[in-house]
Amino acid sequence: MSPDHHNFFDTFGFLVFRQHFTPAEMAQISRQFDELMREARHGAPHEGVERQMVLQYVERRPALLALLEDDRVYGVLEELLGPGFVYWPSDANYYVGNTEWHPDRHVVLPGHQLVKVAFYLDPVREDSGCLRVIPGSHREPLWTSVFELFHRVQRPPVYPFGLAGDQMPSYPLVSEPGDMVVFNQRLWHASYGGSRHRRMCTLNFSTRPTEEVHFDELRRNHESVLEWMRTKNPFGPADRVYDPAFLAGGGPRRQSMLRPLKELGFR
Ligand SMILES: O=C(O)CCC(=O)C(=O)O
């Protein structure tokens, strides 16, 4: 990555790597994603009524797991987050219809960044469900200025700025299978006009935790994923987030991104 890439990411909060994976690789990823999601639905079709999500899915299929240590993912993350970056639980999804404006994280922890790497497995355009972002909204002053957007998700919705959600000034991250979308989790994002079966999987990572507040954030997230595993895991209630083989295995890259989790005693 060039200094321009870094400056762009710091300033606008996102990067898109076009045709980062080949059609043959995407076909395999797509097939394994579909199999996994069907297994999680116990063979039933996806009805397109509500979002289907599987948390911590990567270890369930080899092509998905391989993404973690692939140069095209690992290398980008190492450049953006620095050495010793950390793995966070990730999700595989069928999104249904619109996603209203939100950031994934609210907290500002100086020196600490959380990023999401997203793969859309179908073509998505501005009006067919691609991620729309408000460039630069991961930073002040824009972050607080657009907070009014949260009212949009009330029932009935309240439209701030005199604009409906899909009229908000934003940048569409149109995506074809093979593209890799990376964004800062504080960036305000949404999606409009997409199908009721929008396939997307993510990988999440943060900079290496160095201060107690960073560790607290990791612990809080772990607790909430653990609660989901206990109560909503489609594969059955589990009293752990990670498969022990996932925590123990992989090469030095996987082990490096898991080390802080293991030191914290996460399971
Ligand atoms: O693609 C979408 O509908 C929304 C994705 C999203 O909100 C996210 O990944 O945090």
The ligand as an SDF file (V2000), in Angstrom:
LIG
                    3D

 10  9  0  0  0  0  0  0  0  0999 V2000
  -24.6130   -4.5210    3.8000 O   0  0  0  0  0  0  0  0  0  0  0  0
  -25.4060   -4.1340    4.6580 C   0  0  0  0  0  0  0  0  0  0  0  0
  -26.6280   -4.1780    4.5480 O   0  0  0  0  0  0  0  0  0  0  0  0
  -24.9140   -3.5250    5.9260 C   0  0  0  0  0  0  0  0  0  0  0  0
  -23.6020   -4.0030    6.3850 C   0  0  0  0  0  0  0  0  0  0  0  0
  -23.2970   -3.4660    7.7170 C   0  0  0  0  0  0  0  0  0  0  0  0
  -23.9980   -2.6790    8.2780 O   0  0  0  0  0  0  0  0  0  0  0  0
  -22.1000   -3.9060    8.4000 C   0  0  0  0  0  0  0  0  0  0  0  0
  -21.3790   -4.7640    7.8940 O   0  0  0  0  0  0  0  0  0  0  0  0
  -21.8420   -3.4040    9.4990 O   0  0  0  0  0  0  0  0  0  0  0  0
  1  2  2  0
  2  3  1  0
  2  4  1  0
  4  5  1  0
  5  6  1  0
  6  7  2  0
  6  8  1  0
  8  9  2  0
  8 10  1  0
M  END
$$$$
